[in-house]
Amino acid sequence: MPIRPLFSTLSTNSLIALAIATLTLNLASCGNNPTQPTTHSQTPAKSQPASLSASKLLAMANQAQSPERESLVLQAAQVYIDAGKFSRARNLLVDMNTDELPDQAYIKHTDLFSTVALQEGSNFLAHGILTKPRLEQQWQIMEPQTEVALREKRAQVFALLGEAQSSVNERIQLSSLIDNKIQHQANQDSLWQNLMSIPFAELQQLAENEHGQAARGWYSLAAINKNNQIDLEQQREQLQQWLSMWRQHPAHNNLPSDLRLLQSLIEQQPRQVALLLPMQGKLAEAGEAVRDGFFAAYFEALGNGRQTPEVRQYDSSVDVIAAYQQAIADGADLVIGPIDKEKVTEISLMPSLEVPVLSLNYPDTPPAEPLKGFYQFGLAVEDEARQVARQAFLEGHRQAMVIIPSQEWSERSARAFANEWEQLGGTVVNRTQFQTGANYSRLVKDAMQIEQSQIRTREMQALLGIPLQSSPRSRSDVDMIFLIADPAQGRQIKPTFAFHYAGKIPVYATSQIYSGQPNPKADRDLNGVRFNTMPWLFDTTSKEKQAVAQHTKSAAVYGRLHALGADAFRLYARLPQLEQVPDMRIYGATGALHMLSDRRIEREQMWVRFRNGEAQPLPMVINQNDIQY
């Protein structure tokens, strides 16, 4: 950052000297980096007419009077958007006074400006454009095509910013406006995804209190799906009741795809499951924790009268292939495990699988070709890092600094973050690694380029020969920090950001930043840090979690493995459903689970922020203007 000297304290001669020195430095800079001659490459024939047309329109606008002038400018903006020149369109649109536009021109401006905002990832700006009171007064006079386009964008931005109910309302409106069957199905699929992001208790309340019949039916159907993700038979019974009650509902003859698979899931669900877990060696306690979580979910289902499979356990710590084959010989329909990365790799390298496997970790190297029947589920740090990238980008950040410990797993996490971040369109401007016990103040000072700021001040003082009143500044090219650290490291690193003039830069972290146990006094130093973590840690009503606490003696550090085991039970009968419906989510103890094309199950965790030393769950998206540090 540049230094701001207090020029009011300088004499006229000093100002002249400063100007000469600045000119000299600029000339020297030009000498070191000669300016390249400007070359005008030929514009491709396809894009030249569009650019020329926009220029002509703007030239005509300069000669025109209102409202023709504004109409021509809007046409020019449309030409720029059609040509992919969004920044040029934005420059035209942002300068227009919408209060003075006639209604039709205002609608056109709203359509174009919201398109530009969404294209550039400015979701909060798009939200503001699309929710202005004046727009709500224009629906009756709009062309149907324009109304569909605007409502589609509203539905998208509401969903992006966590306003699921508003998005549902828009999609219900859209369903009566869309004639195209493909678009109609896509709209219904998106509506269902929005419904699935609403908590079950809220769905129940909406199903009872919503005034619109179509909306009530959707909320009721979503509640059935959300509340029975373990019990297939009960879900089928409640679905049949819904179908008999809602014969005129749009979903009656076009159920969401995950519900259409219910009957086949019930018929094909595994009757015998093998748990392939380590029973001896260094991973024995981890295996016990996964087993305890699995059986906590198993006995909760059994106690509620649900159909459960026969479960047998096999030791994976010796010969994992032999254990797998023994499980098959004993009649297993599905194998769950192992958890050891090396053992998972052995399974993944088999030429084929006689029965499906749900591994509870990931192989060292993914198979060249996805192995049929091989499903992967685990607590991958890479999943958390990718989610941080998506969330920070969604909240409007583009320039990231990465600070991580010098460990192999954290380097994998940083790579996953960087890959996702850059694919979205962000930039990693700095990456810093640290050793445990390092001088964290020096670490942050160097990363934020405070030393360079101080050097610039000293050089300016030497040049002018007078003292300057200025404060060091941190670098200006960072708008978010991705931090990987354990609680002890984080408590030392986070306060140094404020000390080095970077206290307002938001800090995102992975679950390692939180021990899982409340410690307000120590965690005050983490205030403001946002991190993603599994719902298990904050679920006070989970029967499975209560059973684990009551019947096991596992240390708190194994809580995440208990959640992994509980979700393995949630998944065992749903794997074909997840595979056939990529947008489907299972809302489990470790997060919202969905299956990727390579049969790897990815987790989307909840968001939490430290405030007054307490880890507090957050809404889906945070507007940066609402943040309190």
Helices and strands as residue ranges (DSSP letters): G 7-9, H 12-32, H 48-63, H 68-82, H 86-94, G 98-100, H 103-119, H 123-130, H 133-136, G 139-141, H 144-160, H 164-175, H 181-196, H 200-209, H 213-227, H 232-245, H 257-260, H 262-268, E 272-277, H 284-303, E 310-315, H 320-329, E 334-336, H 341-348, E 357-359, E 374-376, H 381-394, E 399-405, H 408-424, E 427-434, H 440-447, H 450-464, E 480-483, H 487-499, E 507-509, G 511-513, H 520-523, G 524-526, E 530-533, G 535-538, H 543-551, G 556-558, H 559-571, H 575-580, E 586-587, E 592-595, E 601-604, E 606-611, E 614-617, G 624-626
